[in-house]
């Protein structure tokens, strides 16, 4: 069965901030996501450094939780709505909401209204939502970036097929002097994580991860980069388990490492 890519710029759903003309916000509220909060705090701290270098004030609400995607993907829509509702409550009043995971951005953009009703489209966590690279691409032109490295980019499924975004990560990377992007074969092919998919179908999940890692190896680069912590956790864990010399990095970490600050 084929899946038609949905682009929030043309869909009938809520229009996220990245789909609309915008002036750079003065304050950003960071939706950290579960994985970035509990298992991948490096990308979280890197994102804060990058956003502050862009001249915006960053806040991190303590009462945010999950976007509800694990429950939604498991068929528990009511529970997903309750979890997402709590997170949206924590983001109310935000001038801009930036998240580190394309999959979480896709979940909110495409499921908030069906789960919580049409009025949800006007809530800050939906209407003012940006995926990290979308925000940096829109407002980070002035950043002075330089990093001598080679890398390949993995397009996460939800960010690519649901959020309809694969341009801004490459746009951001292209602004970094010294970065050489080597496109691997089948960059849009799933890494095998898929949230609960990797837990329900572990044997298939690792085969998919191995195929992705084979493509990354063939690119002969220093880093495998993505905008989704879940994909990176899947690939790095599998690489470590099989003895592969693969280093994964969230794109926020690459941009942070490339920052050139005045002496």
N, C-alpha and C positions, 0 to 999 in steps of 0.2 A: 504494500500500500504506500503510495507516495504521499509526502507531506508538503502542502503548499506553504511557502514562507509568508508570514504575516508581518507587514510593516506598520508600526504604529502611526506613521505619517499618513497612511492612506486607509487604515482600518476604521471601522465605525466605533471603535472603543474610545476610551479616554485618551487625550492627546498629552503625552508626557512633555516635560519642559524642553527636552532635546528636540522635539518636533516643532517647536514654536520659535519665532524670533525672540531674542532675549538680550537684556543688558546684564553685564556681569553682576551677580549678587554680591552684597557686602558680607553676608554671613551664610555659611553652609552647615547644615545638619548632616552628620555622617550616619548612615544606616550601615552598621558594621557587618551584618550578617552573622549567622551562627558559626560558620567555619572560621571566618576571620577573627571572631571574638574568642573562640575556644581553642582553635587548632592552628591558626595561621596569623598570629599577631604581627609578624613582620610586615606583611602588606598593609595592615591597618595603620601602623606607625609611619610607614613610608607615605601612604596617602595623605596623612595629616601634614607631614613635612612639605609635600608638593603643594597642597592646597594653601598652606600658609605662605609658601614662597610666591604663590600667585596673588597674595595680598588680601585673602579673605579670612575672616574669623571662622574657626571650626568649633562646633559643639557636638558632643556625643551624649545623647539622652541615656540615662542609666536604666530607664524602664522599658526600653525597646526589647523585643524578643525576636521571633522568627517571622519570615514572610508567609509561612504556612505551606510551603511547597511540599515538604515530605508527606504531610497529611493529605494534601490535595492529590498528589501522585498515587497515594495508597487507597484513594476512594473515600476518604473521610472529609467531605466538603464542609460540613457543619463545623467540625473541629478546626479545619484550616481557616475558616472565616473568623472564628473566635481569636485564634492566634494572630492572624493578620490584623484584625481590628485593634488588638492591643498595641501592636507596632505602629499602626496609623495614628492611634491616640498619642503616642509618644512623639510623633513627628508633626502634630498639628501646630500651625503657626510658623513653620519653617519657610524661610525665603527661598531656599533651595535644598533639596535632599540629594545627596550623592551616595551611591552604593558601590561596593567593591566587586560585586558579583553580577555578571550579565544575566545569569539564570534567575537571580532574585529580582532584578529589574524587570525581567520578562514576566515573572509571576505576578508582580504587582500591576504592571501595565495591562495585562490581559485577563486577570482573574479577580481583581479587586471589585470591580463593578458587578460581575455575575455573582460573586459570593456575598457582597455586602449591600448591593442596591445601587441605583443610578446616582444618588446623591454623593456617592463615594468619589466620583470623578472629579469633584471640586475640592477634595481634601488635599492638603499640602503634600502628603506622602505619595500621592498619585500624580497630581497635576504638576508639581514642581520637582518631579523625579528625574535624576540624571544617572546614567551609568558613568563610572569614573572617567573612562577615556572620552566619552561624549563631552563631559564638562571641561576636561583639559584641552580637547581639540577646539572647543568653542571659545575658551577664555584664557588659554595659556600660551598665546602666540609670543608673548614677551619673555617667556622663560629662556634663559641662556643654558643650553643643554649640550653636553659633550661627553661621549663615552666610547672608548675603543673596544668594541666587542663584535662578535658575530652571533646571530640568534635566528631562531625560526619561531613562527607564531602558530599556536593552536587555536582554531576557532571553536569555541564551545557551542554545543548544540542549541541551547535555549537562547543564547545571545544572538546567534546567527539566524536561526529559523523562526523564532518567535518575536524577539525584539527587532529582528531585521537589520542588525548592525554588525558589519565586519569592516567598515571603512575607517572609523575613527581610531581603532588601535594602530593601524598602519600609518594613519596620518600623524599620530603622536610620535611613533617611532621614527618617521621620516624627518622629524624636526631635530633629532639628536645627531649632532655631528659625530662621525666616527662609527656609528652603528651600521652594520651591514646585515640587512634582512635577507635570509635565504629561505624562500618558500619551499616547504616540504611537500611531498606528494600527498594529496588527499587531506589538506589541512582542515577541511570541514567534516571529516569523518569522526564519529564519536570515539572518545577515549575509553568508553566502557564504564564510566562512573554513573552518570544518570541518577544521582541521588540514591533512592531506594533500589534502583535496578542492580547496583553492584552487590547489594546485600541479598537480593532475591535470586540472582543468577550469577554467582561468583565465578563459576567456571567459564561462562561466556564473557564475563566482564574482563577477566585477565587476558583472554585471547585477544579481545579488542584493544586492550592496553598494549599488549605486545606488538600488535600490528602498527599502532601509532608510534611506539618507541622505535620500531624498525625504520619507519619513515623519518623520524627525527635523527636517528643515527646516520642515515644516508645523506642528510643535509650537511653533516660535518660542521656543527656549530658549537659554541660554548654554552648556550642556554636555550632551553625550550620555554617560551614565554606564553602566557595566556592572561585573560582578564577574569578568570573564574577560579577561585581558590579550590573548589571541589575537583575540577579537572587536574589541577596541579598536584593536589594531594594524591589522587589516583595514580598519576604518572610517576611521581617521585617514589611513592611507596612500592609500586611494581618494579621500577628500575632498581631500587635498593634490594628488593627481594631476589632479583635475578642477577645481581652483580654487574649491572650496566653502569657505565660512567656517564650518567646523565644528570645535569643540573637544571632544575626548574626554577623559574622566577615569575612572580606576579608583575604585570607591566608597571604597577605603581612603584615597585622596588627598582626597576630599570630606570624609570624617570627620576626617582629620588637620587640614585647613584650618579645620574648624569647632571644633576644640578650644579651649576657653577655660581658660587656666591661671591659677592664683592669681598675683597680682602679687608 
